[in-house]
């Protein structure tokens, strides 16, 4: 896997710092001004069996009783994957250091993204494997979980449409929120509009995501 040019890395990380700063400011405003709002239930996550970056089998049982945020990337991605993974890295630091909070990153490219590859990628972002899992496994199981349950978009690009050889997928750049019972939640914006997902490039959505995690943690465990 080729590393991106240094200039591109600086542009990505510079943009990420700016995004995180804007999200932080929006989060502070939302915490000060907004009481708990309803978090609409979008669906229920079924059981699954995938493998994390430490080559451990992970199922829904391992996430029961935990609040978690999910996204989807692939390690060869020449586009936004490093940016949204950088946002997860920032959330790893900003979310409560609570054993009941998890980050879960799926791969859209499991045939290449083996546990070993995912482990190396996770290390680049200083992922704490006790809090942040990078999951790979059966392609059809991942695709079903990503598309049917998280409502992510994952589309393989035909070779003729690829701008570079590793431009393999069109995929979502948003995050999904799951509660302690395995239910996916959306959010309601300041205008009362319901959203099923949390856009990674929308400061209001990201601020609401951070607040929603804390809101779900306050709910009793059943």
PyMOL CGO cylinders between C-alpha atoms (Angstrom):
from pymol import cmd
from pymol.cgo import CYLINDER

trace = [
    CYLINDER, 0.00, 0.00, 0.00, 1.50, 3.33, -1.07, 0.3, 1, 1, 1, 1, 1, 1,
    CYLINDER, 1.50, 3.33, -1.07, 1.61, 6.08, 1.53, 0.3, 1, 1, 1, 1, 1, 1,
    CYLINDER, 1.61, 6.08, 1.53, 0.02, 9.38, 0.44, 0.3, 1, 1, 1, 1, 1, 1,
    CYLINDER, 0.02, 9.38, 0.44, 2.47, 12.18, -0.46, 0.3, 1, 1, 1, 1, 1, 1,
    CYLINDER, 2.47, 12.18, -0.46, 3.63, 14.28, 2.49, 0.3, 1, 1, 1, 1, 1, 1,
    CYLINDER, 3.63, 14.28, 2.49, 1.92, 17.42, 1.13, 0.3, 1, 1, 1, 1, 1, 1,
    CYLINDER, 1.92, 17.42, 1.13, -1.38, 15.55, 0.91, 0.3, 1, 1, 1, 1, 1, 1,
    CYLINDER, -1.38, 15.55, 0.91, -0.93, 14.27, 4.48, 0.3, 1, 1, 1, 1, 1, 1,
    CYLINDER, -0.93, 14.27, 4.48, -0.43, 17.83, 5.73, 0.3, 1, 1, 1, 1, 1, 1,
    CYLINDER, -0.43, 17.83, 5.73, -3.55, 18.98, 3.86, 0.3, 1, 1, 1, 1, 1, 1,
    CYLINDER, -3.55, 18.98, 3.86, -5.61, 16.11, 5.30, 0.3, 1, 1, 1, 1, 1, 1,
    CYLINDER, -5.61, 16.11, 5.30, -4.43, 16.64, 8.88, 0.3, 1, 1, 1, 1, 1, 1,
    CYLINDER, -4.43, 16.64, 8.88, -4.73, 20.42, 8.59, 0.3, 1, 1, 1, 1, 1, 1,
    CYLINDER, -4.73, 20.42, 8.59, -8.30, 20.08, 7.39, 0.3, 1, 1, 1, 1, 1, 1,
    CYLINDER, -8.30, 20.08, 7.39, -9.03, 17.56, 10.13, 0.3, 1, 1, 1, 1, 1, 1,
    CYLINDER, -9.03, 17.56, 10.13, -7.80, 19.95, 12.85, 0.3, 1, 1, 1, 1, 1, 1,
    CYLINDER, -7.80, 19.95, 12.85, -10.11, 22.63, 11.47, 0.3, 1, 1, 1, 1, 1, 1,
    CYLINDER, -10.11, 22.63, 11.47, -13.10, 20.25, 11.36, 0.3, 1, 1, 1, 1, 1, 1,
    CYLINDER, -13.10, 20.25, 11.36, -12.46, 19.06, 14.93, 0.3, 1, 1, 1, 1, 1, 1,
    CYLINDER, -12.46, 19.06, 14.93, -12.22, 22.69, 16.15, 0.3, 1, 1, 1, 1, 1, 1,
    CYLINDER, -12.22, 22.69, 16.15, -15.55, 23.57, 14.51, 0.3, 1, 1, 1, 1, 1, 1,
    CYLINDER, -15.55, 23.57, 14.51, -17.21, 20.43, 15.90, 0.3, 1, 1, 1, 1, 1, 1,
    CYLINDER, -17.21, 20.43, 15.90, -15.85, 21.22, 19.37, 0.3, 1, 1, 1, 1, 1, 1,
    CYLINDER, -15.85, 21.22, 19.37, -17.28, 24.73, 19.29, 0.3, 1, 1, 1, 1, 1, 1,
    CYLINDER, -17.28, 24.73, 19.29, -20.65, 23.41, 18.08, 0.3, 1, 1, 1, 1, 1, 1,
    CYLINDER, -20.65, 23.41, 18.08, -20.62, 20.74, 20.80, 0.3, 1, 1, 1, 1, 1, 1,
    CYLINDER, -20.62, 20.74, 20.80, -20.03, 23.32, 23.53, 0.3, 1, 1, 1, 1, 1, 1,
    CYLINDER, -20.03, 23.32, 23.53, -22.92, 25.43, 22.21, 0.3, 1, 1, 1, 1, 1, 1,
    CYLINDER, -22.92, 25.43, 22.21, -25.24, 22.41, 22.05, 0.3, 1, 1, 1, 1, 1, 1,
    CYLINDER, -25.24, 22.41, 22.05, -24.34, 21.30, 25.58, 0.3, 1, 1, 1, 1, 1, 1,
    CYLINDER, -24.34, 21.30, 25.58, -25.04, 24.76, 26.97, 0.3, 1, 1, 1, 1, 1, 1,
    CYLINDER, -25.04, 24.76, 26.97, -28.23, 25.46, 25.06, 0.3, 1, 1, 1, 1, 1, 1,
    CYLINDER, -28.23, 25.46, 25.06, -30.01, 22.19, 24.27, 0.3, 1, 1, 1, 1, 1, 1,
    CYLINDER, -30.01, 22.19, 24.27, -31.71, 19.78, 26.69, 0.3, 1, 1, 1, 1, 1, 1,
    CYLINDER, -31.71, 19.78, 26.69, -31.92, 16.09, 25.86, 0.3, 1, 1, 1, 1, 1, 1,
    CYLINDER, -31.92, 16.09, 25.86, -33.84, 15.60, 22.62, 0.3, 1, 1, 1, 1, 1, 1,
    CYLINDER, -33.84, 15.60, 22.62, -35.48, 12.36, 21.47, 0.3, 1, 1, 1, 1, 1, 1,
    CYLINDER, -35.48, 12.36, 21.47, -33.16, 9.99, 19.63, 0.3, 1, 1, 1, 1, 1, 1,
    CYLINDER, -33.16, 9.99, 19.63, -35.37, 8.18, 17.09, 0.3, 1, 1, 1, 1, 1, 1,
    CYLINDER, -35.37, 8.18, 17.09, -34.80, 4.44, 16.74, 0.3, 1, 1, 1, 1, 1, 1,
    CYLINDER, -34.80, 4.44, 16.74, -33.86, 3.53, 13.16, 0.3, 1, 1, 1, 1, 1, 1,
    CYLINDER, -33.86, 3.53, 13.16, -33.49, -0.23, 13.50, 0.3, 1, 1, 1, 1, 1, 1,
    CYLINDER, -33.49, -0.23, 13.50, -32.08, -3.20, 15.40, 0.3, 1, 1, 1, 1, 1, 1,
    CYLINDER, -32.08, -3.20, 15.40, -28.63, -4.67, 14.73, 0.3, 1, 1, 1, 1, 1, 1,
    CYLINDER, -28.63, -4.67, 14.73, -28.76, -8.48, 14.25, 0.3, 1, 1, 1, 1, 1, 1,
    CYLINDER, -28.76, -8.48, 14.25, -26.11, -10.77, 15.61, 0.3, 1, 1, 1, 1, 1, 1,
    CYLINDER, -26.11, -10.77, 15.61, -22.89, -10.95, 13.60, 0.3, 1, 1, 1, 1, 1, 1,
    CYLINDER, -22.89, -10.95, 13.60, -19.49, -12.60, 13.83, 0.3, 1, 1, 1, 1, 1, 1,
    CYLINDER, -19.49, -12.60, 13.83, -16.52, -10.60, 12.54, 0.3, 1, 1, 1, 1, 1, 1,
    CYLINDER, -16.52, -10.60, 12.54, -12.82, -10.35, 13.40, 0.3, 1, 1, 1, 1, 1, 1,
    CYLINDER, -12.82, -10.35, 13.40, -11.01, -7.37, 14.91, 0.3, 1, 1, 1, 1, 1, 1,
    CYLINDER, -11.01, -7.37, 14.91, -7.49, -6.07, 14.39, 0.3, 1, 1, 1, 1, 1, 1,
    CYLINDER, -7.49, -6.07, 14.39, -6.19, -8.39, 17.12, 0.3, 1, 1, 1, 1, 1, 1,
    CYLINDER, -6.19, -8.39, 17.12, -7.64, -11.42, 15.31, 0.3, 1, 1, 1, 1, 1, 1,
    CYLINDER, -7.64, -11.42, 15.31, -10.37, -11.83, 17.94, 0.3, 1, 1, 1, 1, 1, 1,
    CYLINDER, -10.37, -11.83, 17.94, -13.91, -12.85, 17.01, 0.3, 1, 1, 1, 1, 1, 1,
    CYLINDER, -13.91, -12.85, 17.01, -16.39, -10.10, 17.79, 0.3, 1, 1, 1, 1, 1, 1,
    CYLINDER, -16.39, -10.10, 17.79, -20.17, -10.53, 17.90, 0.3, 1, 1, 1, 1, 1, 1,
    CYLINDER, -20.17, -10.53, 17.90, -23.10, -8.42, 19.00, 0.3, 1, 1, 1, 1, 1, 1,
    CYLINDER, -23.10, -8.42, 19.00, -22.85, -10.06, 22.43, 0.3, 1, 1, 1, 1, 1, 1,
    CYLINDER, -22.85, -10.06, 22.43, -19.49, -8.31, 22.95, 0.3, 1, 1, 1, 1, 1, 1,
    CYLINDER, -19.49, -8.31, 22.95, -21.23, -4.95, 22.45, 0.3, 1, 1, 1, 1, 1, 1,
    CYLINDER, -21.23, -4.95, 22.45, -24.28, -5.59, 24.60, 0.3, 1, 1, 1, 1, 1, 1,
    CYLINDER, -24.28, -5.59, 24.60, -24.53, -3.02, 27.37, 0.3, 1, 1, 1, 1, 1, 1,
    CYLINDER, -24.53, -3.02, 27.37, -22.28, -0.61, 25.45, 0.3, 1, 1, 1, 1, 1, 1,
    CYLINDER, -22.28, -0.61, 25.45, -22.96, 2.56, 23.47, 0.3, 1, 1, 1, 1, 1, 1,
    CYLINDER, -22.96, 2.56, 23.47, -21.05, 2.50, 20.20, 0.3, 1, 1, 1, 1, 1, 1,
    CYLINDER, -21.05, 2.50, 20.20, -20.42, 4.47, 17.04, 0.3, 1, 1, 1, 1, 1, 1,
    CYLINDER, -20.42, 4.47, 17.04, -19.79, 2.76, 13.70, 0.3, 1, 1, 1, 1, 1, 1,
    CYLINDER, -19.79, 2.76, 13.70, -18.33, 3.84, 10.38, 0.3, 1, 1, 1, 1, 1, 1,
    CYLINDER, -18.33, 3.84, 10.38, -17.00, 2.16, 7.22, 0.3, 1, 1, 1, 1, 1, 1,
    CYLINDER, -17.00, 2.16, 7.22, -13.67, 2.67, 5.44, 0.3, 1, 1, 1, 1, 1, 1,
    CYLINDER, -13.67, 2.67, 5.44, -11.07, 0.67, 3.52, 0.3, 1, 1, 1, 1, 1, 1,
    CYLINDER, -11.07, 0.67, 3.52, -7.35, 0.95, 4.18, 0.3, 1, 1, 1, 1, 1, 1,
    CYLINDER, -7.35, 0.95, 4.18, -6.35, 1.43, 0.53, 0.3, 1, 1, 1, 1, 1, 1,
    CYLINDER, -6.35, 1.43, 0.53, -8.79, 4.34, 0.20, 0.3, 1, 1, 1, 1, 1, 1,
    CYLINDER, -8.79, 4.34, 0.20, -7.31, 7.31, -1.71, 0.3, 1, 1, 1, 1, 1, 1,
    CYLINDER, -7.31, 7.31, -1.71, -10.18, 9.56, -0.63, 0.3, 1, 1, 1, 1, 1, 1,
    CYLINDER, -10.18, 9.56, -0.63, -11.87, 10.50, 2.67, 0.3, 1, 1, 1, 1, 1, 1,
    CYLINDER, -11.87, 10.50, 2.67, -11.13, 7.39, 4.77, 0.3, 1, 1, 1, 1, 1, 1,
    CYLINDER, -11.13, 7.39, 4.77, -8.16, 8.88, 6.58, 0.3, 1, 1, 1, 1, 1, 1,
    CYLINDER, -8.16, 8.88, 6.58, -10.12, 12.01, 7.37, 0.3, 1, 1, 1, 1, 1, 1,
    CYLINDER, -10.12, 12.01, 7.37, -13.08, 10.18, 8.91, 0.3, 1, 1, 1, 1, 1, 1,
    CYLINDER, -13.08, 10.18, 8.91, -10.72, 7.79, 10.74, 0.3, 1, 1, 1, 1, 1, 1,
    CYLINDER, -10.72, 7.79, 10.74, -8.96, 10.87, 12.10, 0.3, 1, 1, 1, 1, 1, 1,
    CYLINDER, -8.96, 10.87, 12.10, -12.33, 12.07, 13.40, 0.3, 1, 1, 1, 1, 1, 1,
    CYLINDER, -12.33, 12.07, 13.40, -12.73, 8.73, 15.17, 0.3, 1, 1, 1, 1, 1, 1,
    CYLINDER, -12.73, 8.73, 15.17, -9.27, 9.22, 16.64, 0.3, 1, 1, 1, 1, 1, 1,
    CYLINDER, -9.27, 9.22, 16.64, -10.38, 12.62, 17.96, 0.3, 1, 1, 1, 1, 1, 1,
    CYLINDER, -10.38, 12.62, 17.96, -13.54, 11.05, 19.40, 0.3, 1, 1, 1, 1, 1, 1,
    CYLINDER, -13.54, 11.05, 19.40, -11.44, 8.39, 21.12, 0.3, 1, 1, 1, 1, 1, 1,
    CYLINDER, -11.44, 8.39, 21.12, -9.87, 11.25, 23.07, 0.3, 1, 1, 1, 1, 1, 1,
    CYLINDER, -9.87, 11.25, 23.07, -12.97, 13.41, 23.57, 0.3, 1, 1, 1, 1, 1, 1,
    CYLINDER, -12.97, 13.41, 23.57, -15.64, 10.84, 24.44, 0.3, 1, 1, 1, 1, 1, 1,
    CYLINDER, -15.64, 10.84, 24.44, -15.97, 9.70, 28.06, 0.3, 1, 1, 1, 1, 1, 1,
    CYLINDER, -15.97, 9.70, 28.06, -13.21, 7.29, 29.07, 0.3, 1, 1, 1, 1, 1, 1,
    CYLINDER, -13.21, 7.29, 29.07, -15.94, 4.82, 29.94, 0.3, 1, 1, 1, 1, 1, 1,
    CYLINDER, -15.94, 4.82, 29.94, -15.71, 1.06, 29.32, 0.3, 1, 1, 1, 1, 1, 1,
    CYLINDER, -15.71, 1.06, 29.32, -19.29, 1.27, 28.06, 0.3, 1, 1, 1, 1, 1, 1,
    CYLINDER, -19.29, 1.27, 28.06, -18.30, 3.37, 25.01, 0.3, 1, 1, 1, 1, 1, 1,
    CYLINDER, -18.30, 3.37, 25.01, -16.90, 1.77, 21.85, 0.3, 1, 1, 1, 1, 1, 1,
    CYLINDER, -16.90, 1.77, 21.85, -15.87, 2.81, 18.35, 0.3, 1, 1, 1, 1, 1, 1,
    CYLINDER, -15.87, 2.81, 18.35, -16.35, 0.26, 15.56, 0.3, 1, 1, 1, 1, 1, 1,
    CYLINDER, -16.35, 0.26, 15.56, -14.83, 0.61, 12.10, 0.3, 1, 1, 1, 1, 1, 1,
    CYLINDER, -14.83, 0.61, 12.10, -15.94, -1.77, 9.35, 0.3, 1, 1, 1, 1, 1, 1,
    CYLINDER, -15.94, -1.77, 9.35, -14.03, -2.36, 6.13, 0.3, 1, 1, 1, 1, 1, 1,
    CYLINDER, -14.03, -2.36, 6.13, -15.69, -2.39, 2.72, 0.3, 1, 1, 1, 1, 1, 1,
    CYLINDER, -15.69, -2.39, 2.72, -12.66, -4.32, 1.40, 0.3, 1, 1, 1, 1, 1, 1,
    CYLINDER, -12.66, -4.32, 1.40, -12.36, -7.41, 3.66, 0.3, 1, 1, 1, 1, 1, 1,
    CYLINDER, -12.36, -7.41, 3.66, -10.51, -9.50, 1.08, 0.3, 1, 1, 1, 1, 1, 1,
    CYLINDER, -10.51, -9.50, 1.08, -7.54, -7.10, 1.33, 0.3, 1, 1, 1, 1, 1, 1,
    CYLINDER, -7.54, -7.10, 1.33, -8.13, -5.74, 4.83, 0.3, 1, 1, 1, 1, 1, 1,
    CYLINDER, -8.13, -5.74, 4.83, -7.11, -8.76, 6.85, 0.3, 1, 1, 1, 1, 1, 1,
    CYLINDER, -7.11, -8.76, 6.85, -6.70, -8.46, 10.65, 0.3, 1, 1, 1, 1, 1, 1,
    CYLINDER, -6.70, -8.46, 10.65, -2.99, -7.87, 10.10, 0.3, 1, 1, 1, 1, 1, 1,
    CYLINDER, -2.99, -7.87, 10.10, -3.62, -5.02, 7.65, 0.3, 1, 1, 1, 1, 1, 1,
    CYLINDER, -3.62, -5.02, 7.65, -6.29, -3.55, 9.92, 0.3, 1, 1, 1, 1, 1, 1,
    CYLINDER, -6.29, -3.55, 9.92, -3.94, -3.77, 12.90, 0.3, 1, 1, 1, 1, 1, 1,
    CYLINDER, -3.94, -3.77, 12.90, -1.29, -1.77, 11.05, 0.3, 1, 1, 1, 1, 1, 1,
    CYLINDER, -1.29, -1.77, 11.05, -3.86, 0.82, 9.96, 0.3, 1, 1, 1, 1, 1, 1,
    CYLINDER, -3.86, 0.82, 9.96, -5.27, 1.06, 13.49, 0.3, 1, 1, 1, 1, 1, 1,
    CYLINDER, -5.27, 1.06, 13.49, -1.77, 1.70, 14.86, 0.3, 1, 1, 1, 1, 1, 1,
    CYLINDER, -1.77, 1.70, 14.86, -1.38, 4.71, 12.55, 0.3, 1, 1, 1, 1, 1, 1,
    CYLINDER, -1.38, 4.71, 12.55, -4.29, 6.32, 14.37, 0.3, 1, 1, 1, 1, 1, 1,
    CYLINDER, -4.29, 6.32, 14.37, -3.22, 5.20, 17.87, 0.3, 1, 1, 1, 1, 1, 1,
    CYLINDER, -3.22, 5.20, 17.87, -6.40, 3.15, 18.22, 0.3, 1, 1, 1, 1, 1, 1,
    CYLINDER, -6.40, 3.15, 18.22, -6.88, 1.68, 21.69, 0.3, 1, 1, 1, 1, 1, 1,
    CYLINDER, -6.88, 1.68, 21.69, -8.04, -1.87, 20.98, 0.3, 1, 1, 1, 1, 1, 1,
    CYLINDER, -8.04, -1.87, 20.98, -9.93, -1.85, 24.27, 0.3, 1, 1, 1, 1, 1, 1,
    CYLINDER, -9.93, -1.85, 24.27, -12.12, 0.96, 22.94, 0.3, 1, 1, 1, 1, 1, 1,
    CYLINDER, -12.12, 0.96, 22.94, -11.87, 0.91, 19.14, 0.3, 1, 1, 1, 1, 1, 1,
    CYLINDER, -11.87, 0.91, 19.14, -12.29, -2.18, 16.96, 0.3, 1, 1, 1, 1, 1, 1,
    CYLINDER, -12.29, -2.18, 16.96, -11.49, -2.44, 13.26, 0.3, 1, 1, 1, 1, 1, 1,
    CYLINDER, -11.49, -2.44, 13.26, -13.65, -5.28, 11.96, 0.3, 1, 1, 1, 1, 1, 1,
    CYLINDER, -13.65, -5.28, 11.96, -13.18, -7.50, 8.93, 0.3, 1, 1, 1, 1, 1, 1,
    CYLINDER, -13.18, -7.50, 8.93, -14.53, -10.89, 7.91, 0.3, 1, 1, 1, 1, 1, 1,
    CYLINDER, -14.53, -10.89, 7.91, -17.05, -12.40, 5.52, 0.3, 1, 1, 1, 1, 1, 1,
    CYLINDER, -17.05, -12.40, 5.52, -17.76, -9.97, 2.68, 0.3, 1, 1, 1, 1, 1, 1,
    CYLINDER, -17.76, -9.97, 2.68, -21.50, -10.69, 2.48, 0.3, 1, 1, 1, 1, 1, 1,
    CYLINDER, -21.50, -10.69, 2.48, -21.97, -10.41, 6.24, 0.3, 1, 1, 1, 1, 1, 1,
    CYLINDER, -21.97, -10.41, 6.24, -20.18, -7.07, 6.35, 0.3, 1, 1, 1, 1, 1, 1,
    CYLINDER, -20.18, -7.07, 6.35, -22.12, -5.79, 3.34, 0.3, 1, 1, 1, 1, 1, 1,
    CYLINDER, -22.12, -5.79, 3.34, -25.45, -6.80, 4.88, 0.3, 1, 1, 1, 1, 1, 1,
    CYLINDER, -25.45, -6.80, 4.88, -24.59, -5.21, 8.22, 0.3, 1, 1, 1, 1, 1, 1,
    CYLINDER, -24.59, -5.21, 8.22, -23.32, -2.01, 6.60, 0.3, 1, 1, 1, 1, 1, 1,
    CYLINDER, -23.32, -2.01, 6.60, -26.09, -1.50, 4.04, 0.3, 1, 1, 1, 1, 1, 1,
    CYLINDER, -26.09, -1.50, 4.04, -29.18, -3.13, 5.55, 0.3, 1, 1, 1, 1, 1, 1,
    CYLINDER, -29.18, -3.13, 5.55, -28.67, -2.29, 9.21, 0.3, 1, 1, 1, 1, 1, 1,
    CYLINDER, -28.67, -2.29, 9.21, -26.49, 0.83, 9.41, 0.3, 1, 1, 1, 1, 1, 1,
    CYLINDER, -26.49, 0.83, 9.41, -27.95, 2.25, 6.16, 0.3, 1, 1, 1, 1, 1, 1,
    CYLINDER, -27.95, 2.25, 6.16, -24.45, 2.95, 4.87, 0.3, 1, 1, 1, 1, 1, 1,
    CYLINDER, -24.45, 2.95, 4.87, -23.81, 3.19, 1.14, 0.3, 1, 1, 1, 1, 1, 1,
    CYLINDER, -23.81, 3.19, 1.14, -21.22, 0.75, -0.26, 0.3, 1, 1, 1, 1, 1, 1,
    CYLINDER, -21.22, 0.75, -0.26, -20.85, 0.47, -4.05, 0.3, 1, 1, 1, 1, 1, 1,
    CYLINDER, -20.85, 0.47, -4.05, -17.95, -1.14, -5.86, 0.3, 1, 1, 1, 1, 1, 1,
    CYLINDER, -17.95, -1.14, -5.86, -16.62, 1.01, -8.69, 0.3, 1, 1, 1, 1, 1, 1,
    CYLINDER, -16.62, 1.01, -8.69, -16.21, -0.61, -12.11, 0.3, 1, 1, 1, 1, 1, 1,
    CYLINDER, -16.21, -0.61, -12.11, -12.55, -0.54, -13.22, 0.3, 1, 1, 1, 1, 1, 1,
    CYLINDER, -12.55, -0.54, -13.22, -13.32, 2.02, -15.93, 0.3, 1, 1, 1, 1, 1, 1,
    CYLINDER, -13.32, 2.02, -15.93, -14.68, 4.50, -13.37, 0.3, 1, 1, 1, 1, 1, 1,
    CYLINDER, -14.68, 4.50, -13.37, -11.65, 4.41, -11.06, 0.3, 1, 1, 1, 1, 1, 1,
    CYLINDER, -11.65, 4.41, -11.06, -9.54, 7.57, -11.04, 0.3, 1, 1, 1, 1, 1, 1,
    CYLINDER, -9.54, 7.57, -11.04, -6.61, 5.63, -9.53, 0.3, 1, 1, 1, 1, 1, 1,
    CYLINDER, -6.61, 5.63, -9.53, -6.14, 1.85, -9.11, 0.3, 1, 1, 1, 1, 1, 1,
    CYLINDER, -6.14, 1.85, -9.11, -7.14, 1.91, -5.41, 0.3, 1, 1, 1, 1, 1, 1,
    CYLINDER, -7.14, 1.91, -5.41, -10.30, 3.96, -6.04, 0.3, 1, 1, 1, 1, 1, 1,
    CYLINDER, -10.30, 3.96, -6.04, -12.35, 0.82, -5.39, 0.3, 1, 1, 1, 1, 1, 1,
    CYLINDER, -12.35, 0.82, -5.39, -15.55, 1.93, -3.65, 0.3, 1, 1, 1, 1, 1, 1,
    CYLINDER, -15.55, 1.93, -3.65, -18.10, 4.65, -3.28, 0.3, 1, 1, 1, 1, 1, 1,
    CYLINDER, -18.10, 4.65, -3.28, -19.01, 4.47, 0.40, 0.3, 1, 1, 1, 1, 1, 1,
    CYLINDER, -19.01, 4.47, 0.40, -20.60, 6.52, 3.15, 0.3, 1, 1, 1, 1, 1, 1,
    CYLINDER, -20.60, 6.52, 3.15, -18.63, 9.05, 5.15, 0.3, 1, 1, 1, 1, 1, 1,
    CYLINDER, -18.63, 9.05, 5.15, -21.15, 9.21, 7.97, 0.3, 1, 1, 1, 1, 1, 1,
    CYLINDER, -21.15, 9.21, 7.97, -21.42, 7.61, 11.40, 0.3, 1, 1, 1, 1, 1, 1,
    CYLINDER, -21.42, 7.61, 11.40, -24.09, 5.42, 13.00, 0.3, 1, 1, 1, 1, 1, 1,
    CYLINDER, -24.09, 5.42, 13.00, -24.97, 5.43, 16.70, 0.3, 1, 1, 1, 1, 1, 1,
    CYLINDER, -24.97, 5.43, 16.70, -25.98, 2.22, 18.53, 0.3, 1, 1, 1, 1, 1, 1,
    CYLINDER, -25.98, 2.22, 18.53, -27.35, 1.94, 22.07, 0.3, 1, 1, 1, 1, 1, 1,
    CYLINDER, -27.35, 1.94, 22.07, -26.79, -0.66, 24.78, 0.3, 1, 1, 1, 1, 1, 1,
    CYLINDER, -26.79, -0.66, 24.78, -29.52, -2.91, 23.34, 0.3, 1, 1, 1, 1, 1, 1,
    CYLINDER, -29.52, -2.91, 23.34, -28.10, -2.87, 19.81, 0.3, 1, 1, 1, 1, 1, 1,
    CYLINDER, -28.10, -2.87, 19.81, -30.60, -0.35, 18.42, 0.3, 1, 1, 1, 1, 1, 1,
    CYLINDER, -30.60, -0.35, 18.42, -29.46, 2.21, 15.84, 0.3, 1, 1, 1, 1, 1, 1,
    CYLINDER, -29.46, 2.21, 15.84, -30.46, 5.77, 16.68, 0.3, 1, 1, 1, 1, 1, 1,
    CYLINDER, -30.46, 5.77, 16.68, -30.82, 8.89, 14.60, 0.3, 1, 1, 1, 1, 1, 1,
    CYLINDER, -30.82, 8.89, 14.60, -31.12, 12.50, 15.77, 0.3, 1, 1, 1, 1, 1, 1,
    CYLINDER, -31.12, 12.50, 15.77, -33.35, 15.57, 15.49, 0.3, 1, 1, 1, 1, 1, 1,
    CYLINDER, -33.35, 15.57, 15.49, -31.85, 18.89, 14.41, 0.3, 1, 1, 1, 1, 1, 1,
    CYLINDER, -31.85, 18.89, 14.41, -32.71, 22.37, 15.66, 0.3, 1, 1, 1, 1, 1, 1,
    CYLINDER, -32.71, 22.37, 15.66, -35.47, 22.65, 13.03, 0.3, 1, 1, 1, 1, 1, 1,
    CYLINDER, -35.47, 22.65, 13.03, -37.13, 19.45, 14.18, 0.3, 1, 1, 1, 1, 1, 1,
    CYLINDER, -37.13, 19.45, 14.18, -35.98, 17.42, 11.18, 0.3, 1, 1, 1, 1, 1, 1,
    CYLINDER, -35.98, 17.42, 11.18, -35.18, 13.76, 11.81, 0.3, 1, 1, 1, 1, 1, 1,
    CYLINDER, -35.18, 13.76, 11.81, -31.89, 12.29, 10.54, 0.3, 1, 1, 1, 1, 1, 1,
    CYLINDER, -31.89, 12.29, 10.54, -31.04, 8.58, 10.36, 0.3, 1, 1, 1, 1, 1, 1,
    CYLINDER, -31.04, 8.58, 10.36, -27.27, 9.13, 10.26, 0.3, 1, 1, 1, 1, 1, 1,
    CYLINDER, -27.27, 9.13, 10.26, -24.63, 11.56, 11.56, 0.3, 1, 1, 1, 1, 1, 1,
    CYLINDER, -24.63, 11.56, 11.56, -22.73, 13.25, 8.71, 0.3, 1, 1, 1, 1, 1, 1,
    CYLINDER, -22.73, 13.25, 8.71, -19.00, 13.44, 9.38, 0.3, 1, 1, 1, 1, 1, 1,
    CYLINDER, -19.00, 13.44, 9.38, -18.70, 16.88, 7.75, 0.3, 1, 1, 1, 1, 1, 1,
    CYLINDER, -18.70, 16.88, 7.75, -21.68, 18.48, 9.51, 0.3, 1, 1, 1, 1, 1, 1,
    CYLINDER, -21.68, 18.48, 9.51, -20.59, 20.23, 12.74, 0.3, 1, 1, 1, 1, 1, 1,
    CYLINDER, -20.59, 20.23, 12.74, -24.15, 20.21, 14.13, 0.3, 1, 1, 1, 1, 1, 1,
    CYLINDER, -24.15, 20.21, 14.13, -24.48, 16.46, 13.48, 0.3, 1, 1, 1, 1, 1, 1,
    CYLINDER, -24.48, 16.46, 13.48, -21.11, 15.75, 15.08, 0.3, 1, 1, 1, 1, 1, 1,
    CYLINDER, -21.11, 15.75, 15.08, -21.89, 17.88, 18.12, 0.3, 1, 1, 1, 1, 1, 1,
    CYLINDER, -21.89, 17.88, 18.12, -25.22, 16.11, 18.46, 0.3, 1, 1, 1, 1, 1, 1,
    CYLINDER, -25.22, 16.11, 18.46, -23.47, 12.75, 18.17, 0.3, 1, 1, 1, 1, 1, 1,
    CYLINDER, -23.47, 12.75, 18.17, -21.18, 13.50, 21.09, 0.3, 1, 1, 1, 1, 1, 1,
    CYLINDER, -21.18, 13.50, 21.09, -24.14, 14.71, 23.14, 0.3, 1, 1, 1, 1, 1, 1,
    CYLINDER, -24.14, 14.71, 23.14, -26.23, 11.67, 22.14, 0.3, 1, 1, 1, 1, 1, 1,
    CYLINDER, -26.23, 11.67, 22.14, -23.54, 9.26, 23.36, 0.3, 1, 1, 1, 1, 1, 1,
    CYLINDER, -23.54, 9.26, 23.36, -23.67, 10.86, 26.80, 0.3, 1, 1, 1, 1, 1, 1,
    CYLINDER, -23.67, 10.86, 26.80, -27.48, 10.83, 26.68, 0.3, 1, 1, 1, 1, 1, 1,
    CYLINDER, -27.48, 10.83, 26.68, -27.55, 7.09, 25.94, 0.3, 1, 1, 1, 1, 1, 1,
    CYLINDER, -27.55, 7.09, 25.94, -25.03, 6.44, 28.72, 0.3, 1, 1, 1, 1, 1, 1,
    CYLINDER, -25.03, 6.44, 28.72, -27.44, 8.06, 31.18, 0.3, 1, 1, 1, 1, 1, 1,
    CYLINDER, -27.44, 8.06, 31.18, -30.16, 5.57, 30.27, 0.3, 1, 1, 1, 1, 1, 1,
    CYLINDER, -30.16, 5.57, 30.27, -30.50, 2.55, 32.57, 0.3, 1, 1, 1, 1, 1, 1,
    CYLINDER, -30.50, 2.55, 32.57, -29.03, -0.75, 31.41, 0.3, 1, 1, 1, 1, 1, 1,
    CYLINDER, -29.03, -0.75, 31.41, -31.78, -3.30, 30.73, 0.3, 1, 1, 1, 1, 1, 1,
]
cmd.load_cgo(trace, "trace")
